[in-house]
Amino acid sequence: MSVTAQAPVSAAPAQPKTATLRYERIKPKIGARILNNKDELLHGGLGDDLRELLEIAGVLVFPAIDFTDAEQVAFTRTMGKFAPEGGDGENVTKITLDVKENPNSAEYLKGSLYWHIDGTRNDVPIRASLLSCRVPASWGGNTSVCNTYAAYDDLPEEKKAEIDNLRVLHAPWASLFYYEPEPSLAKLQGFQRVGELELPLVWKHKSGRKSLVLGCTSHHVVGIDHNKSAQLIHGLREWATSEQFTYSHEWKTGDLIIWDNTGTMHRAEAYDPNCGRMMLRTKLEGEEAFA
């Protein structure tokens, strides 16, 4: 990867076709702030370097990049295969708790306030999410990301040996109880229809690296006493989301971030659900099954 970590010089701007990826690390174990301009990013020549840095840093931050909807889709395509969500296969997805703007999934998005990985009911989860800010929250509303590659790497060797071959049942309905402890039977059944899947607690990637697969969809560790199971799941989440592995992005209009969904967890921090906070998301299709 051809990169440089110093701030851009004040000489003539780099031409897109010869652009070099410029960035600065945010924290030693997570985060990098991208310093390239919009034209350089949309040109497409930085896609491979950005993907490589994304796996290392977990989350990339593009301050005030001010992509239009079409530009965000175009930029997503420079980094891999675009994963369409809308009916026309091209549009971005509104991420908001405003039921007028998002009538079909505003209720389900309440679970996004808790640490999770996208796609735990799919054999192949998405590669990455790109989220941009159109309307920030009136208070709160940061997006937090933690690096589950780094969290696994820093575990004691005896803990790695203990968990390396364990499996966890991931059930999206389990996240319902984080924000609604006494749901109606009908609501519970509706969430259960989404499905569930047994996944490895430790994802052994094709690259040889390992990451933790955790989050609010984790129901129980298979074949382990329920007390021990809860201690493992919540203890590892507490470790993975500790300060050294976590970055919290305070949104400003026009910002964009990308997180590596295969080696991170993320969440939206608490905010006023009636404030009109509006994010726009695009995604990269998955390339690797949980293993």
C-alpha positions as CSV (number, residue, x, y, z in Angstrom):
1,M,0.0,0.0,0.0
2,S,1.4,3.3,-1.1
3,V,0.4,5.8,1.7
4,T,1.8,8.7,3.6
5,A,0.6,9.8,7.0
6,Q,1.6,13.4,6.9
7,A,-0.7,16.3,6.2
8,P,-1.0,17.4,2.5
9,V,1.5,20.1,1.4
10,S,0.3,23.5,0.3
11,A,1.8,23.2,-3.2
12,A,-0.3,22.6,-6.3
13,P,-3.0,20.0,-5.6
14,A,-2.4,16.4,-6.7
15,Q,-4.0,15.3,-9.9
16,P,-6.5,12.5,-9.4
17,K,-4.8,10.0,-11.7
18,T,-1.6,10.3,-9.7
19,A,-3.1,10.7,-6.3
20,T,-1.5,9.1,-3.2
21,L,-3.6,8.1,-0.3
22,R,-3.0,10.7,2.5
23,Y,-4.2,10.0,6.0
24,E,-3.5,10.4,9.7
25,R,-4.2,7.8,12.4
26,I,-6.7,8.7,15.0
27,K,-5.7,6.2,17.7
28,P,-3.1,3.5,17.7
29,K,-5.6,0.6,17.5
30,I,-8.5,2.2,15.6
31,G,-9.3,4.9,13.1
32,A,-7.8,6.9,10.3
33,R,-8.7,10.3,9.0
34,I,-8.5,10.6,5.2
35,L,-7.0,13.8,3.9
36,N,-7.6,13.4,0.1
37,N,-10.1,15.7,-1.6
38,K,-13.4,14.7,-3.3
39,D,-12.0,14.6,-6.8
40,E,-9.1,12.3,-5.8
41,L,-11.5,9.9,-4.0
42,L,-14.1,9.8,-6.8
43,H,-11.4,9.1,-9.4
44,G,-11.2,5.5,-8.2
45,G,-7.5,5.0,-8.1
46,L,-7.4,4.9,-4.3
47,G,-9.8,2.1,-3.8
48,D,-7.3,-0.7,-3.1
49,D,-5.3,1.4,-0.7
50,L,-8.4,2.5,1.2
51,R,-9.5,-1.1,1.5
52,E,-6.1,-2.1,2.9
53,L,-6.1,0.7,5.4
54,L,-9.7,0.0,6.4
55,E,-8.8,-3.5,7.5
56,I,-5.9,-2.1,9.6
57,A,-7.8,0.9,11.1
58,G,-11.3,-0.5,11.3
59,V,-12.9,2.8,10.5
60,L,-12.0,5.6,8.0
61,V,-13.2,9.2,8.5
62,F,-13.8,11.6,5.7
63,P,-14.5,15.0,7.3
64,A,-16.9,17.4,5.5
65,I,-16.4,15.5,2.2
66,D,-20.0,16.5,1.2
67,F,-20.8,13.7,-1.2
68,T,-24.1,14.0,-3.0
69,D,-26.2,10.8,-3.1
70,A,-24.9,9.9,-6.5
71,E,-21.3,10.6,-5.5
72,Q,-21.6,8.4,-2.4
73,V,-22.8,5.5,-4.6
74,A,-20.0,6.2,-7.1
75,F,-17.4,6.3,-4.3
76,T,-18.7,3.1,-2.8
77,R,-18.2,1.4,-6.2
78,T,-14.5,2.4,-6.2
79,M,-13.9,0.2,-3.1
80,G,-15.7,-3.0,-4.2
81,K,-19.1,-4.4,-5.3
82,F,-21.9,-2.1,-4.5
83,A,-24.7,-3.8,-2.4
84,P,-28.0,-2.3,-3.5
85,E,-30.8,-1.9,-0.9
86,G,-33.5,0.0,-2.7
87,G,-35.9,-1.1,-5.3
88,D,-33.9,0.5,-8.2
89,G,-30.6,-0.9,-7.0
90,E,-28.9,2.5,-7.0
91,N,-30.2,4.6,-4.2
92,V,-28.8,5.2,-0.7
93,T,-30.7,4.1,2.4
94,K,-32.1,6.6,4.9
95,I,-31.0,5.8,8.4
96,T,-33.4,7.6,10.8
97,L,-35.8,6.9,13.6
98,D,-38.3,9.3,12.0
99,V,-41.2,7.0,11.0
100,K,-42.4,9.5,8.4
101,E,-39.1,9.2,6.5
102,N,-38.4,5.5,7.4
103,P,-41.8,3.8,8.0
104,N,-40.6,0.2,7.3
105,S,-37.6,-0.1,9.6
106,A,-37.5,2.8,12.1
107,E,-38.6,0.4,14.8
108,Y,-36.0,-2.2,13.9
109,L,-33.3,0.6,13.9
110,K,-33.8,1.0,17.7
111,G,-31.4,-1.9,18.1
112,S,-28.7,0.1,16.4
113,L,-28.2,1.9,19.6
114,Y,-26.4,-1.1,21.0
115,W,-23.1,-2.7,19.8
116,H,-23.6,-5.0,16.9
117,I,-22.3,-6.4,13.6
118,D,-24.5,-6.2,10.5
119,G,-25.6,-9.4,8.9
120,T,-25.4,-12.0,11.7
121,R,-28.3,-13.8,10.2
122,N,-26.4,-14.2,6.9
123,D,-23.7,-16.7,6.0
124,V,-21.8,-13.9,4.2
125,P,-22.2,-10.5,5.9
126,I,-21.6,-7.2,4.1
127,R,-18.0,-6.1,3.7
128,A,-18.4,-2.6,4.9
129,S,-20.9,0.2,5.5
130,L,-20.5,3.8,4.4
131,L,-22.5,6.3,6.4
132,S,-22.9,10.1,5.7
133,C,-24.5,12.8,7.7
134,R,-27.3,15.0,6.3
135,V,-28.8,16.1,9.6
136,P,-26.9,15.6,12.8
137,A,-28.7,15.0,16.1
138,S,-29.6,17.9,18.3
139,W,-27.6,16.2,21.1
140,G,-25.7,12.9,21.2
141,G,-26.0,10.7,18.1
142,N,-22.3,9.9,17.7
143,T,-21.5,6.7,15.9
144,S,-19.1,4.5,17.8
145,V,-16.9,1.8,16.2
146,C,-14.7,-0.8,17.9
147,N,-11.9,-2.8,16.4
148,T,-12.6,-6.5,17.0
149,Y,-9.4,-7.6,15.2
150,A,-7.3,-5.6,17.7
151,A,-9.4,-6.7,20.6
152,Y,-8.8,-10.4,19.7
153,D,-5.1,-9.8,19.1
154,D,-4.6,-8.3,22.6
155,L,-6.4,-11.0,24.5
156,P,-4.2,-13.2,26.8
157,E,-3.2,-16.5,25.1
158,E,-5.2,-18.6,27.6
159,K,-8.4,-16.7,26.8
160,K,-7.8,-17.2,23.0
161,A,-7.4,-20.9,23.6
162,E,-10.6,-20.9,25.6
163,I,-12.8,-19.2,23.0
164,D,-11.2,-20.1,19.7
165,N,-13.6,-22.9,18.8
166,L,-16.8,-21.8,20.6
167,R,-20.0,-21.0,18.7
168,V,-22.7,-18.5,19.5
169,L,-26.4,-18.4,18.5
170,H,-27.1,-15.0,17.0
171,A,-30.7,-14.0,17.0
172,P,-31.8,-10.5,16.0
173,W,-34.8,-10.8,18.2
174,A,-32.4,-10.9,21.2
175,S,-31.6,-7.2,20.5
176,L,-35.3,-6.3,21.1
177,F,-34.9,-6.8,24.9
178,Y,-32.1,-4.2,25.0
179,Y,-34.6,-1.4,24.5
180,E,-38.0,-3.1,25.2
181,P,-37.8,-5.5,28.1
182,E,-41.5,-6.5,28.0
183,P,-42.4,-6.7,24.3
184,S,-45.8,-8.0,23.2
185,L,-45.9,-11.6,21.9
186,A,-46.8,-10.4,18.5
187,K,-43.8,-8.0,18.3
188,L,-41.5,-10.8,19.6
189,Q,-42.8,-13.2,17.0
190,G,-42.3,-10.5,14.3
191,F,-38.7,-10.1,15.2
192,Q,-38.2,-13.9,15.4
193,R,-39.4,-14.2,11.8
194,V,-36.2,-12.4,10.8
195,G,-34.3,-15.6,11.6
196,E,-31.2,-16.6,13.5
197,L,-27.9,-18.3,12.9
198,E,-25.1,-20.1,14.8
199,L,-21.8,-18.4,14.2
200,P,-18.2,-18.8,15.4
201,L,-17.3,-16.6,18.4
202,V,-13.9,-16.1,16.7
203,W,-13.9,-15.5,13.0
204,K,-10.9,-17.2,11.4
205,H,-10.4,-15.0,8.3
206,K,-8.9,-16.2,5.0
207,S,-6.1,-13.7,5.6
208,G,-5.1,-15.7,8.7
209,R,-6.2,-12.9,11.1
210,K,-8.9,-13.4,13.7
211,S,-11.7,-11.2,15.0
212,L,-14.4,-11.5,17.6
213,V,-18.1,-11.9,16.5
214,L,-20.2,-10.3,19.2
215,G,-23.0,-7.8,19.7
216,C,-26.6,-7.5,20.9
217,T,-27.7,-10.3,18.6
218,S,-25.6,-12.8,20.7
219,H,-28.1,-15.0,22.5
220,H,-25.9,-17.7,24.0
221,V,-22.7,-19.7,23.6
222,V,-23.7,-23.1,22.3
223,G,-23.1,-26.0,24.7
224,I,-22.1,-23.9,27.8
225,D,-23.9,-23.3,31.1
226,H,-26.1,-20.1,30.7
227,N,-24.3,-18.3,33.5
228,K,-20.9,-18.9,32.0
229,S,-22.2,-18.1,28.5
230,A,-23.5,-14.7,29.6
231,Q,-20.2,-13.9,31.4
232,L,-18.2,-14.8,28.2
233,I,-20.4,-12.7,25.8
234,H,-20.7,-9.7,28.0
235,G,-17.1,-9.8,29.3
236,L,-15.7,-10.0,25.7
237,R,-18.0,-7.2,24.6
238,E,-16.8,-5.1,27.5
239,W,-13.2,-5.8,26.5
240,A,-13.7,-5.1,22.8
241,T,-15.5,-1.8,23.5
242,S,-12.9,-0.5,25.9
243,E,-11.3,2.8,25.2
244,Q,-8.2,1.7,23.4
245,F,-10.2,-0.2,20.7
246,T,-13.0,2.3,20.3
247,Y,-13.6,5.5,18.2
248,S,-16.7,7.7,18.6
249,H,-17.4,10.0,15.7
250,E,-19.1,13.3,16.4
251,W,-21.1,14.1,13.3
252,K,-21.1,17.3,11.3
253,T,-23.2,17.8,8.2
254,G,-21.3,16.4,5.2
255,D,-19.1,13.9,7.1
256,L,-18.7,10.3,5.9
257,I,-17.3,7.3,7.7
258,I,-16.6,3.7,6.5
259,W,-16.3,0.8,8.9
260,D,-15.1,-2.7,8.2
261,N,-18.1,-4.8,9.1
262,T,-16.0,-8.0,9.1
263,G,-13.6,-6.8,11.9
264,T,-15.6,-4.2,14.0
265,M,-18.8,-3.6,15.9
266,H,-20.6,-0.3,15.8
267,R,-23.5,1.5,17.4
268,A,-25.3,4.9,17.4
269,E,-25.0,6.7,20.7
270,A,-28.2,7.9,22.4
271,Y,-30.0,10.9,20.9
272,D,-33.4,12.5,20.8
273,P,-35.4,10.2,18.5
274,N,-37.6,13.2,17.5
275,C,-34.7,15.5,16.4
276,G,-34.8,14.4,12.7
277,R,-31.2,13.0,12.7
278,M,-30.7,11.7,9.1
279,M,-27.9,9.5,7.9
280,L,-27.5,8.0,4.4
281,R,-26.0,4.5,4.0
282,T,-24.4,2.6,1.2
283,K,-22.8,-0.8,1.5
284,L,-20.2,-3.1,0.0
285,E,-21.2,-6.7,-0.7
286,G,-19.8,-9.4,1.4
287,E,-16.8,-11.4,0.2
288,E,-16.1,-13.9,2.9
289,A,-18.4,-16.2,4.9
290,F,-18.2,-16.4,8.7
291,A,-15.8,-19.2,9.5
